[in-house]
Amino acid sequence: MDSNTKFDYKVSIIIPIYNSEEFISSTLDSLVNQIFDIDEMEVLMIDDGSVDRSAEICKKYAEKYSSFKLYQKENGGVSKARNFGIDKARGKYIMYLDADDTYSSETVKNVVAFFDEHYDEVDLVTFPLTQYILPEMEKTPAHTRYHILRQTGIYDLNDFNNIYIVQTTMNICVKNKPGNNNLFDPNLLLQEDQKYITIMLMDKMKIGFCREASYNYFRHEGSTTISKFYPQNIFEKSTKYFEWLFAQYEPGKIPKYIQAIVFHDMNWKNRSDILYPWHLEGEAYKKEYQRLINLLNQIDADVINAHPTVSNFHKQYFLCLKENNPVYPFVSKRGVFLINSDNSQVSYFCRKIEIMMKRISVHNNEMTFLGHIKSPLFNYLDKPKIVVYENGKKIDKEIDLFLSSYSYYRCKTKTNNFWAFYYTTPIDCKKSIEFFVEIDGMECVTKLKASPNLPFYDDMRSSYVISNAEIALDDNNLVVAPLTPEEFDEKRALIDKEYIKQTRIYNHRVSCKKYANRRIWLYCDCYTVDYDNGYYQFLNDWDKQDGVERYYIITKDFSEIKEQFTPEMYSHLVSFGSTHHKDLYLNAEKILTSYSEHDCINPFIEEDEENDYLDLLNSEIIYLQHGILHAKLPWYYSSESRLVDKVVISSPFEKENLMKNYGWRADQLIECGMPRYDHINRNAPAKNRIIFAPSWRSYLIGALSVTESKLQRETCIEKLKSSNYYKNITEFINSPKLHKLLEDNDLYLDVKLHPNFYEPYKQTVTINSDRVNITNNKVDLSDYKMFLTDFSSFVFDYAYLNRPIHYFVPDYIEFISGMNHYRELDMPYDKAFGTLSKDPQGAVDAIEKAINNGFEVEEPFKDRMENFYYPLENCCEDLYQYLMSENKEEK
């Protein structure tokens, strides 16, 4: 086929369509409005079995424009729809457009003209893709390839400078070769576009780029989501495709462009936590994991190092995984190096080792510094040492290092060895503190860098005053100096004056001083719950005659919660995010919170609003916990990632877990028990009821509870109904055997769902027994003879009652794949409080067994429950006494 072959049209544009009534008109209008003869542009609208008005809308365009053609077929997926269009295409060129995207008006004209000019040189031409996020129309950063594709022209993919063009998106134009066209692989779920494009490029290894055009890609809730792109769905097909791709070349002769495609894919999948075969366990996992390593072994080190946007930390992570890439670290006065021993090339160099400052706090006339050291060097070394100099004098003190949670660098896989540490020093004189990292006896220079929660971040300020001390960042030294009350007031006033032209901020900084000499404690829960540990502790503490003013932060309308408080407490209730809340927050001595997320504590709701007040904050934050932590989330609940000073714990398990896996010190853990344990009656007789309380699933509902979009709600509910989670729970609660067990034993089953799931279930599930009830009401656990859950932390509350527990995980594969934010538990099922089932029948059988046992807890679960907790007699008062004694020590 050559450029002289006769075609009916200059170009055919293929649009696969499925339930796109909301967007398809805009897509088609962008073609009608092209600066191009519409009669030379064939538009193939392939309706892939839509059940909405998409076909009806397309039909109107087909009736109006003779070159717009509507085809309808049974639903078969986007690849089959495009292949159908390729078969029908009668244009010299073929272009692709999704049913919710658009072209800029000059796209077709300029791309066709460019291809005509370079027809014999390339088989594929690409043009810029611009991505927007709806509904705000926020433009996202340009793809990696646009660091290379800057000017219109032909790019040689064998040129090392061009290997990371990695064209994988459908902003392309290709030659139409009737009877000999490349087709899409319908068996691929994720890489169908990439495979199609790569095959088109493999012959000439050149790509054309027309800068004077634009594909406008819109991301929105109605688009295909990443939820189906999880290992159980994509791992085998994706890995098999890459193995096939590499097998097209002799060993050692795989083009670097092809290598770059695979590495680019590995990197973004690792960042998205979908690279590894998490859906498998044991030997099956190891076998499939090795297939990935075999692919990585065939990617050259220089290809990995050449990626223009991958961080050095992730590059070195992948280089460490390669089985044929010997690297050794080297330290000198010039800096630190990583050198490939095969070719003596430097794969990494840095003059200074970065120390990320995470927290600086001042209490009891001491400054405590928390930070971690970051360097790819530590992937290849044992634990280093931190050396500290104060005023030029070396401190003779060994500093303990622990593995930083930021070793999970920007992903949920441990990629590096970052080392965290605390450093505490008395504020008794002015001190200039400098940190060094000792490696092989050499003290390496460091660079201090502040995290966003510190006033030093992004050069917001070089010094600030807090708790009668001044803290400054001077070059690479941390300078701490004590202040008299007069000096403190004077320096604070000077800082306030810096804001004098920003009236709102200045007035707020000045007005909040009215609370400066008052002792204020705040108690917080979360907007998703009616009340929690913060509420219980407030009830215990609020009227103590100890000089402390106490306020409970309310997140609901006062009328909804007023019955939870006495009239005397009303003046101590403060609305979350109000000016009053902000004033109290800036002056709080302590904040007691059941949730540690920043947006549950911080009243400055607007983005970056808190930045202008960071120098005023020095509260001690006490994390009461919402429930005992057992979901494995080291990147989320570590001492570094939480803006928390101390954690209330209820068991030796937590102490060991938080210290070993999350970097907490023993003196940060308060062993008094969560306040709500005072309100769980272990001696109350159970009613004839069983409760099933599964956790929510972020991959199914997300923000459904707060969205107002009808499309978003419908999409979420349809996704929920098609899930194993929904199907297996529905099968369980409608099990005839379950209903008979309940009837024969005069029992009732309450299904306590997360609030986000309650309405969708009530709307879509018909229960065939009046003994099963889906509830959204607050429940008293002591009412129940048995507790079923998946991995809810409330299982620990039920273990406190010493009653039978069964774990029913209706979507086990999805869970271990990481679809619900985490995929492991710190307390594995085989060491927990009950048996595990992964199917509805197993859950019903567990209930039958409990009935036959008279709801007595069996061993070893009984022993685990009885020996799990500290002696918990008066949790609220014990915590109060601890905090008050702590204050006495500070004074």
N, C-alpha and C positions, 0 to 999 in steps of 0.2 A: 504494500500500500504506500503510495507516494502522495505528494502535495497536489498532483494533478487529477487525482480520483474525483469523480463527480459526486457531490452530495446534495441533498435537497435543502440543507440548511448550513449556515456557517458553524453553528454551535448548537448542541443539545444540552439542556440543563435538566438534570434529574433531581426530583424532589420526592423523597419517601415521606408519606404522610400517615400519621396515626393519632387520631383524637387531638387534632391541633386547631380546632375551630377558633380558639382565642387569638391565634397568632398568624394563621395562614394568609389572611388578607394582606397583612403588612409585608409578608414574604413575597407574595405574588405582585404586590404594588411596586416593590423594589425592582422587579423585572420589567414591569410595564413602563417604569420611569427610566429605563436605561437609555443612555445616549447611543443608541444602536438600533438599526432597522429591525423592528419587532417581527417582520416577516422572515428574517434570516436567523431568528432565534427560536428554536424548538424547545418548548417547556413541557416536560413530561411529568405530570402530576400522578404519582403512584400511590393510590389510596390503599393502605395495607390493612384493610378490614376495620376501618374506623366505625365506631358506634355513635358518634356525635354528628354535628352538622358539617364536618370537614368536606365531605364529598359534595354536599349541596352548594357550599361556597365555591369550590373549585369548578363545579359545573357551570356556574355563571361566567367565570373567566373563559372557560372553553367555548361557551356560546358567543362571547364577545370577540375573542381573538382566535383566529383560525390556527395559529401556531401553538396555542395552548391546548394540550391533549390530556384528558382525564382517563386513567385506567384504574379499575377496581379489582382487587384480588383478595383472597383469604389472608388473614394475618399470618405472617411467616417471619417477621423480623426485618430489620433495616437492610441487612445484606441481601436477602432474597428480593426485597423491593428494588434495591439498586440494580441487581442483576437483571431483573425484569425490565427495568428502564434501559439498561445497556443493550439488551436484545432489540428494543424498539427504536433506539436512537438512529436518526438519519442525518445527523450533523457531522461536519468535518472534525469537530472537537466535542469532547464531553466534559461538562462541568457538573459540580454537585452543590446542592444547597439544601440544608435541613429546613423543616417546615416552620421553625420558629426563629430563623435567622434571616439576614438580608445582605444584599450587595450594595455597595455605594454606586451611584448612578453611572460612573465612568468605567466600572469594572469590566464588563463584558467587552466593550470596545477596545480597551487598552490591552487586555490579556490576549484577545484574538489577534490583534495587530502584532503584538510581540511574538506570539507563536508562529504566525505566518513568516515573520522575518527570520526566525531561527528554527524552522521546521526540521531540517536535517540534523541539527545539532543535539536536540533533546527530545525525549518522549513525554516529559512532564514539565509543566510550568506551575509555579506557586506564586502567591501574592499575599500581601499582609493580612493577618487575622487580628482583629481588635475585639477583645472580650469585655463585655459589660455585665454587671451584676444588677439584676432587677429586684425591687422596683426603683432603686435610687439611680440607676444608670451609672453606677460607679465603674470607671475604667480600671481594669486590673493591669499589673505590670506585663510588659511584653515578654513573649516566650524567649527561651534561650537562643533559638535560631536567629532572632533579629539582632543579636549582638554581632552576627556574621553577615546576614543578608541586609545590607544597607543601601546598595545601589542596584538599579536595574541591570541585569546582565546574566551571563552564563557562569555557573559555579561548578568547578571540577571537584567531585566528591572524593577523589584520590589525593587531593591536596590536603595535607594534615590540618591546615588552618580552617578547612571547611567541614571537618568530620562531624561537628556538633550542630549542623543544620538539622539533622534528625527530623526530617519532614514526616509527620505522623497524622496531621489533621487534614480535613477534606477541603481546604481552601486551595484547590488544585484544578488544573485543566490538562486533559490528556488527549492523545490522538484516538480517534475512532477507527478501529480496524475490524469492520464487520466480519464475523466468522472466526476471528482470531483475537478477540478482545480478552484481556485479563479480567477475571471475575473476582468478586468478594467471597471469602470463605465463610459460609453461614454457620460453621461449627465453632468459630471463634466468638467469644462474648465480648472481649475487650480489645484485641489487637487486629480486628478485621480491617480497619482503615490502614493501620501500619503495614500489614502484610501486603495489601493491595498496592500501596504506594511504593514500598521497598522493591517489590518484584518489577514494577514499572521502571525503577531507576537502575536495576542491577546490570542491564545490558550496556548502556552508555556510561554509567556512573557520572552523569552530569545532570544538573537541574537548572531550569530557567527561573528567574525571579523578576516579576513585573511590579515595581514599587508603586506605580500609579493606579492602584486598585485597592479594594478593601472588602474583606469578608467580615461582617459584623455578627459576632457570636454572642448570644444572650443566655446567661445562666439564670434560671428561675426555678421555683418549686415544682413546676410542672414538667421539667426536663427529666431525662433519664438520670437517676441518681447513682451515687457511688455505692449505695447499699447492696446492690447485687454483685459488686466487684470485690468479693471477699474470697479467701483462699479456696473454700470448698466449691466455689463456682468457677474460678478462673485458673487455679494453680496448674492443674494437669494440662489443660489446653494451651495455656501460655508457655509453660516450660517446654512442652512438646514442639510448639511452633519455633521457639528459639533454638532448640536442638536441631530441628529441620533446617533452619536458616544457616546455622554454622556448618551443617553437613554438606551444604552446597559448595563448599570450598575444601581444598586439601588442608590437613592440619598445618598450622603455622602460617597459612596464607590467607587467612580471613581478612578482607579489607577493613581498615580501621574505621571506616564509616559504618560498616555493619556491626563491628564491635561496639561503637559508640551508641548505636541504637539500643543494643541490649543493656549496656551499662546505664544509659539514661533511664531506661525503663526500671531497672533494678533500684536505682536511687529514689525515684519518686514513689515507687511502691513501698520501699522501706520507710520513707517519710510518712506514708499513709497507713503503715502497719498492715500491709497486705502482701508483702513479699514472700514470707515464709509459709510453709504448710501447717499453719497453726491448727487446722481442723483435724490433724492427725496426732497420734500419741505414740510413745514408745518407739519400737523398731521401725514402724511404718513412717514416723516422722523423720527419723535419722536417714532412712533410705532416700526419701524425697528431698530432704535438705541437701544431701550429697549431690544430687542432680544440679542444684543451683551452684554449688561450689565448682562442679565440673565445668559449668558454663563460665563462671568467673575466672577460672584458671586459663581460659582461652582468650581473655581480654588483657591486652598488654598494659603494663603499668603506666606507660606514657599516655594511653587513651584515658585512663582514669584520672591522671593528674591534669589532663588538658581540659576537663569539663569546665566551662566558663562560669557556672553559677553554683557548683557544689562546694560546700565549705571544706577546708582542709581536714576538719575533724571527720567528716564522712568519707572523704577520699582515703584517709589513712585507715578508717574502719574497714573499707572494702579491700585495701591492700593487705591488711592483716589477715583477712579471710583467705586470700589467695594462697594456695599450697606451694606455689613455685616462685615466690617473690621474697627472697631474703633481704631484710632491711635491718640496718643497725643504727642506733642512736649515737650521736657524737656531740660532746659539749666542749665549748671553748669560750674564751673571753669575748669573742665576736658575737656569740649567740649559741643557739641549739640547732642541730641538724638531724635530719633523717636521710640516710644514704643507702641507695640500692647497691648491694654488694656485687651484683652481676655486672653492672656497667659503671659503677662509681658515680652515678648521677644523683644529684641532690633532689629528693622528692619533697622536702620541707625544710624551711629555714625561718627562724624568728630571732630577733635580737633580745627581746624581753619576754618572759613568761607572764601571761596575763593572770591577774588575781581579780576575780569578780567579787566586788563587795555586795553582800546580800542584805546585811542588817548591821546597824550601829545603834546601840541603846545605852542609856545612862541610868543606872539605878544604884542606890546605896553608895554614892560617890565612887562608882566604878563604871568604866566604859567597857562594853563587851562588843567585840567585832566578830562577825560571822562572814566568811567568804570561802571561795574555792579557787584552786589553781587549775588552769586549763592549758593543756598542751598535748598534741598528738604523740609527743615523746613518751608520755606515760603509758601508752599502749605497749611499749617495748621494755619498760623498766619496772623494777620493784617500787614499792612505796618510797617516795622521796622524803626529805625533811624540810620543815619550815624553820628558818632562822630569823630572829627578830632583834633589831637594834633600837634602843631608846636613847635619843640624844647622842647617837654615835657609839653607844656602848652595847656590846652583845649581851643579850639576856640569857642567863644560864638556866634555861627552862625548856624541857622537852614538850613540844606541842603535839597533842594527839591529832592524827589525821584519820578521817573516815571517808569511805567512798561517797562521793557527792551524788545526789539524785540527778544532777545535770549531766551525769555520765550517760543518761538517756537523752542524748543531745538532739533536741528538736524532733524526737520521735519516741515511740514506746518500746524500742529495742535498745539495749545497752550497747552503745557504739564506742565508748571511750572510757578511760580511767581518769576522771577528774577527782581531785582530793579536796575535801572540805575540812575546815578547822575553825575553832573558836579561839579568840585571844582576849583575855580580860586583864585590865591594868587599872590600878587606883588612880583617881584624878587628884593627886596631891601636889602636883607642880606642872609647869608647862612641859610637854613631851612631844618630841618629833619621833614618830614610829615608822620604821622602814622594814619591809619584809623581803627576804631572799629565799630562794628555793635551792637547797643543797642537793647536788647530784654528783655522785662519785667524788665527793670531797670538795667540789667546786661550788661556790655560792653564785648562783645565776641571778641576774638582775630581773626584777619584776615590774609590771605595769599595773597600777590600780585602776580599775574601771567600775563605775557605779551602776547598780541595777535601777530600774525605773522608780522604785519606791523610796529612793534616797534623794535628798536635796542636791547632791552632786551630779545627778544624772543629767546627761546632755548639757553640761556646763550651766545648769540653772543657777547655781551659786557655788562659790569656792569655799564658803564658810557659813556656819549657822550656830545659833546658841540654843541650848536645850538643857533643862534641869541644872541651871547654874554652872554650865560648862560651855566652852566654845570649841567647836570641832571644825577643822579646816583641812582641805586637801591642797597641799603645797607641792607642786610638781608631782613627785611620786611618794611623798611622805604624808602620813596622816598625823596631824598636829592636834593635840588635845590640851586645853588649858582650863584651870578652875577659874570661876568668876565670883566676885562678891555680889550680893544682891543688887547693889547700886550699879556695878559694871554690867550685870545681866540686863537690867532694865534699860540702861543706856544703849547697849548694843541692839537689843530687841527693837527699840524705838527707831534706831537708824535703819534697820532692815525694813520696818514698816513704812518708813518714808520713801523707800524705793518704789512703793506701790501707790504713791500719793496721786498720780495721774490716772490710776485705774481705780476709780471711785468705789465701785462695789466691793472689790477685793480689799482695798484699804479700810473701808468702813467696817467690813466684817472682821478683819484682823484686829482692829482696835476695839470693836464692841465686844468681842468674845473675851476680852480681858476681865470682864466683870466676874467671870468664874475662876480667874487665875489662882486665887488663894483659897479655893474651896475644894474639898475632897469629893470627887464625883466618881461614882461607879455606874456603868451602864450594863444592862442585861438585854441580850438579843436572842431571838430565834430566827425564823425564816418565813418569808411570805407564803411558802407552800404548806405550812403546818399551822394548826390553830394555836398550839403551845407545845413547848418542849422543855429541855433542861434549863434554859435561861429563865423561863417562867417559874419553874419550881424553885430555883435558887432565889429569885426575886421575892417570892412569897415568904421564904425563910428569912431573908435579910432586910427587907425594906424598912421596917420600923425599929431596927436596932439603934440604941442610943449610944452611938460610938463616934459621932461627928462626921459620918459619911452621908452624903446625899445620894440616893439611889433612884434610878429611873429605868423603867422598862420601855423598850422601843417597840412600838406597835406597827405592824405592817398591813393591817386590815382596817376597815372603817370602825370607828369607836363603837357604833351601835351593834356591831357583830360580836364584839368581844367584852362588852362592859360587864356582863354577868360573871365573867371569870375573875373580877376584881371587886373589892369593897369600895364604897364611895370615898373612903379616906385615901385610897390609892390613886384616884383619878388624876390628881394634880401631879402624880409621878409617872404618868403615861405620856410618852412623847412620840409623835408621828415620825416614821422613818423618812429621812431626807429633808425634814423641815429645817428652818433656820435655827430653831431651838436645838434640834438634834445636832446640827453642825457645830454650834457653840459648845455644847456639852462634849462632843466628840473631840474637839481640839484641846479640851482641858481635862479630859478624863484621866483619872489615876489608874483605873482598871476597867477593862471591858470583858464581861463574861458572856460568852457566845456558844450556842450549841452548833453553829455552822462556822467553818473557818474561811469560806469563800469571801473574797474581798467585797463583792457586791451585797453580802449579807451584813457586813459590818460598817462599810464606808458610806456615809450619807451623801458624799459628793457624787451625784449620779451622772452629771455631764462628763464627757470624756476629758481627761487632763485637768479637770477643775481642781482636784486635790493638789496638783503640783504647786500651786501658789501658797500652800499651807503646810507642806511637808516638814518645814523647819519647826513647826509648832507641836508636832506629834511625838509623844513619848509615853503613850499608854502602855501598861502591861496587859497583854491580851491573854485571857485564860480560856482555852478551848475546852468546853464542857463535853463536847462530842454529841452528835446526833444519835450515834449508835457505835458499838465497838467496831473498830476498823478491822476488817478481815479481807477486803478486796485488795489484791496486790496492786498498789498504785504508788510506787516509790517516787515517780516523777511529780506526784500530785500532793501527797500528804507528808512530805519530808520536812525536817526542821528548816530547810532552806526555802522551800517553795511556799510554805504557809507563813503568813505574817502573824505568828503566834509565839508567845513566850513560854507558856506552860500548858500541859495537857492533863486533864482529869482522867484517870484510868481506874478500872474496876477489878483488874485481874493481873496475876503474874504473867499470863500470856501476852497481854498488851505491853507490859514493861519490857519483856524480852524482845518482842517483835519491833516495837518502836525504836529501841536502842540498836538492835542488830541490823534492821532493814531500812530504817528511816532517819537515822542520824540524830536521834534525840538523846540528850544526856539524862542521867538518873535524876539530877536536881531539877529537871524541867518537868518531871512526871509527878503528879499529885495523886497519891494512892488512897483516895477517899471514896471513890465510886460515883457514878453519874447521879445527879440529883433525883432523877425519876425513879431510881430504885427504892427511894423512900415511899413511893406511891404504888408499888407492886406488892400486893398482899399475897405472900407465899402460903398463907394458911387458909385463904378463902376457898370454899368448896366450889368445884367446877360445875357448871351447868351441863346439860346434855347437848353440848355444842362442840364442833370441830371448826378450826379456822384454817383457811388456805390464803396466804398472803404473799403472792409473788412480787418481785421487784419490777420496776418499770423497765422499758427498753428504749434507749435513746435512738437506736437505729429504726424504730418503728414510728414513734410518735413525735419525738423531738419537741418542738415548741408549740404543739397543737393547742395547748391550753391558753396561749396568749395570742394566737394568730386570729385574724378576722377574715381572712381570705376564704371564700367558699371553695375555690379550687384547691387550696392548700389542705383544708379540712377533708375534702373528699379524697384527695390523693393519699393523705395519711391514713384514713380509715380503710381505703382499699388495700393499701400496703399491709396494714394490720391484719385484715381478714385473710389475706393470702399467705400469711406467715405460719410457720410451724408453732410458734408461740401461741397464736390465737387458736389454731386448729386443735392442738393437743390439750389446751386448757378447756376448750369447748367440749371435746370428746370426754375429758375427765368429768366435768360437772354434769354431763348428760349421760353418764354411764348407767345403764340399767342395773348393773350389779351394785354400783354405789347407791343408787336410789333404794334398792331393796335392803342393803345393809343399814341405811339410815332408818328406813321404815321399820324393819324388824327389831331394831335396838333403840327406837324412839330418840334418834339423834338428828341434829340439824347441822348443816355445813354453811358457814358464812365465807364468802369469797371477798376478801378485802383487797381491792385493786388500788394501784396508784391513781390519784385524782385524774391524771391525764388519760387513763384508760377507762374510767368509770362510765362516762357517757357513751363512748363508742360501743362498749360491751352491752350496756342497757338497750341501745338502739338496735343492735344487730343479733343478739343471742336470745333465743327462746329456750327457757329452762323447763324441762318436762317433769319437774317435781317441786312441790311447795316446801320441801325440806332443804332446798338449796337456794341461797339468797345472795345476790351480788349487792354489796353494801359500800357506801362511801362515808359511813358514819365513823366517828372515833370509837374504837373498841377497847374493852378492858380485857387484857390477855388472861387474867385470872378466871374469866368466865369459861375458858375452853379446856376440854380434856386433852386435846391434841393439837399440835401446830404443824402445818405443812407450809413449806416455802421453797424457794430456789437458792438464793444466796443473800436474802435480805438480812441486814445487820440486826433486825429485831429477833432473829433466832436466839441471840444471846439473852435477851430479856426473857424469852420463854424457857431457856435452859435454867434461868434463875428460879423458875417455878418448879423445876424438877418434874416435868411432864413430858410424855413422848413427843419426839420430833421426827419428821420425815422430810427429806430433801427431794423435791420433784422439780426437775429442770426440763421444761417442755421444749426447749430449743438448745440442747446441749452442744451440738456442733457449732451453732451460731455463737454460743457463749465462749467456747474455747478458741474460736476464730477471732475473738476480740471485737465483735460487732456491738457489744454493749459497754464500750468505754474501757473495759478490762477483760482479761481472759483467764486469770488465775486467782486463787484465794490464798491468803497467808495461812489460813487454817484449812488444809485440804479436806475434802469430803471424808477420806478414810481416817481422819483424825478428829472428826467433828462429833456431833451429838446424836446422830441418827443415821439410818440407812438412806441410800440414794436410789432413785429411779429416774429413767430418762424417757419414760413413756407413760401414758395415762393408766394402762392396766397395772403397772407397777405401783402407782400411787394408790389405786383402789385396793390392791392386795395389801399394801402397808396399813391402810385403815382397818381392813379385816383382821390383820394380825394383832393390831393394837386392841381391837374390841375383844378378841379371844384372850388376850393377856390381861383383860380388865384395866386397860390403860395404865399398866405399871411399866416403868422405864426399865428396859433390859440392860444387862451389862454388855459391853464396857461403858455404855453411854451414861448409866446412872452414876458410876464412879467419876466420870469426866465432869458431869454437872456438879456433883457435890463438892469437888475439889477445885473447881475452876476459879471461883471468886475469892477476893479478900473478904474478911469478915465485914459485912456491910450492915451497919446498925442505924446510923443516922448520917447519911451522906451529905445532906445539905449543911447541917450544923458542923460537921467535921471540916468541910471545905471552908465554911465561914471562919472557923477558928484558925485554920491553916493560913488563910489570907491575912487575918488580923495579926497573927504572930509574925508573919513575914513583914508586915508594916512596922511592927515594933523593932524588928532587927534593923530595918532600913533606917529608922530614926536614930 
